[in-house]
Amino acid sequence: MTYRHFLTNCRTAFLLLILLPGPVAFADASIWSADKAAQALENNEIILLDIRSPKEWQETGLAEGAWPVSLHEPGFGEKIGAIIRANENKTIALICAVGGRSASVLSHLKGLGVSNFVDVSEGMLGSKAGPGWIKRDLAIVPLKKAQETLDSAMPALQ
């Protein structure tokens, strides 16, 4: 982990700590395959957050239905806090390229007592956990469409 990522993770954990309204108790967090996440997303059972960088989104697109919420941009903690508050009874899945960043964010959230999150640890590109969203030939959309999906959800997050 680079020093910049360490600082980002610490800032995110601190922001989540001050933004969450008291202790939060949800079902145990877990690791999901891309297939399981895609099925749950199709059934409107989860919210999928793609936490990669905008450059990565441009290069590969995003999972259809995923919200682009970059770990690398200012305001990440505030956005995650708003998403948690607006979706207390819904599972929130995290996906990145190969599962490293999503696992790190999930670890911080679990440390704060937030456990309605799951990690799509295969990521978009695949990892030791599995082939990934893209190689599984799951639905992909360009960043513009994913941003429209997030923008339409934002009023509920305010």
C-alpha positions in Angstrom: 0.0 0.0 0.0 1.4 3.4 -0.9 1.5 6.2 1.5 -1.1 8.1 -0.5 -3.5 5.1 -0.3 -2.8 4.8 3.4 -3.7 8.4 3.9 -6.8 8.0 1.8 -7.9 5.0 3.7 -7.3 6.7 7.0 -9.3 9.8 5.9 -12.1 7.5 4.7 -12.3 5.6 7.9 -12.3 8.9 9.9 -15.0 10.4 7.7 -17.1 7.3 8.0 -16.7 7.3 11.8 -18.0 10.9 12.1 -20.7 10.6 9.5 -22.4 7.5 10.7 -25.2 8.0 13.2 -24.1 5.8 16.1 -23.5 2.0 16.0 -24.6 0.2 12.9 -25.5 -3.5 12.9 -26.2 -5.4 9.8 -25.7 -9.0 8.4 -22.2 -10.3 8.3 -20.0 -9.0 5.5 -18.8 -11.6 3.0 -17.0 -12.1 -0.3 -19.1 -12.7 -3.4 -18.3 -13.9 -6.9 -19.0 -11.6 -9.8 -21.7 -13.9 -10.9 -23.5 -13.7 -7.5 -23.2 -9.9 -7.5 -24.5 -9.7 -11.1 -27.6 -11.8 -10.2 -28.2 -9.8 -7.0 -27.8 -6.5 -8.9 -30.3 -7.7 -11.6 -32.8 -8.6 -8.9 -32.3 -5.2 -7.3 -31.0 -6.8 -4.1 -27.8 -4.8 -3.8 -26.1 -1.6 -4.7 -22.8 -2.1 -6.5 -20.2 0.6 -6.0 -17.2 0.6 -8.4 -14.5 2.3 -6.4 -11.8 2.3 -9.1 -10.4 5.5 -10.7 -12.1 7.5 -13.5 -9.2 6.4 -15.8 -10.0 2.8 -15.1 -13.7 3.3 -15.7 -12.9 5.0 -19.1 -10.6 2.0 -20.1 -13.0 -0.8 -19.3 -16.5 0.6 -18.6 -18.4 -0.4 -15.5 -20.7 -3.2 -14.5 -24.2 -2.4 -15.7 -26.0 -0.9 -12.8 -22.9 0.0 -10.8 -22.4 3.4 -9.3 -19.0 5.1 -10.0 -17.8 6.2 -6.5 -14.0 6.5 -6.8 -11.8 5.8 -3.8 -9.4 8.2 -5.4 -11.5 11.3 -5.4 -12.2 13.8 -2.6 -15.5 13.2 -0.9 -15.3 9.4 -1.0 -16.1 9.1 2.7 -19.0 11.5 2.5 -20.5 9.6 -0.5 -20.1 6.3 1.3 -21.7 7.7 4.4 -24.7 9.0 2.5 -25.1 5.7 0.7 -25.0 3.8 4.0 -27.6 6.2 5.6 -29.9 6.0 2.6 -29.7 2.2 2.3 -29.6 0.9 5.8 -31.4 -2.3 4.9 -29.7 -3.0 1.6 -26.5 -4.9 0.9 -23.8 -2.7 -0.7 -21.2 -4.5 -2.8 -17.8 -3.1 -3.6 -15.8 -3.8 -6.7 -12.4 -2.6 -8.0 -10.0 -4.0 -10.5 -8.7 -7.1 -8.7 -10.1 -7.0 -5.2 -7.4 -5.2 -3.3 -9.0 -1.8 -2.8 -12.4 -3.3 -2.2 -11.0 -5.6 0.5 -9.2 -2.7 2.1 -12.3 -0.5 2.2 -14.4 -3.4 3.5 -11.9 -4.0 6.2 -12.1 -0.4 7.3 -15.9 -0.5 7.3 -16.0 -3.7 9.3 -13.6 -2.0 11.8 -16.2 0.7 12.2 -19.0 -1.8 12.8 -20.5 -1.5 9.3 -21.3 -4.9 7.9 -23.9 -4.6 5.2 -21.1 -4.5 2.6 -19.8 -7.3 0.5 -16.6 -7.6 -1.5 -16.7 -8.7 -5.1 -13.2 -9.9 -4.7 -12.7 -11.1 -8.3 -12.9 -7.5 -9.4 -13.5 -6.3 -12.9 -10.3 -7.8 -14.2 -10.0 -11.1 -12.3 -7.9 -12.3 -9.4 -7.1 -15.4 -7.6 -10.7 -15.3 -6.4 -12.0 -15.8 -10.0 -12.0 -14.6 -13.6 -13.7 -11.2 -12.9 -16.6 -9.4 -14.2 -15.2 -8.7 -17.7 -14.0 -12.3 -18.4 -17.3 -13.7 -17.2 -18.8 -11.7 -19.9 -21.2 -9.9 -17.6 -22.9 -6.7 -18.7 -20.7 -3.6 -19.1 -21.7 0.0 -19.7 -19.7 3.1 -20.5 -18.9 5.6 -17.7 -21.5 8.1 -19.0 -24.3 5.6 -18.5 -23.1 4.5 -15.1 -22.8 8.2 -14.0 -26.4 8.8 -15.1 -27.5 5.8 -12.9 -25.7 7.4 -9.9 -27.0 10.9 -10.6 -30.6 9.6 -10.7 -30.0 8.0 -7.2 -28.3 11.1 -5.7 -31.4 13.0 -4.6 -32.2 10.1 -2.3 -28.7 10.3 -0.9 -28.9 14.0 0.0 
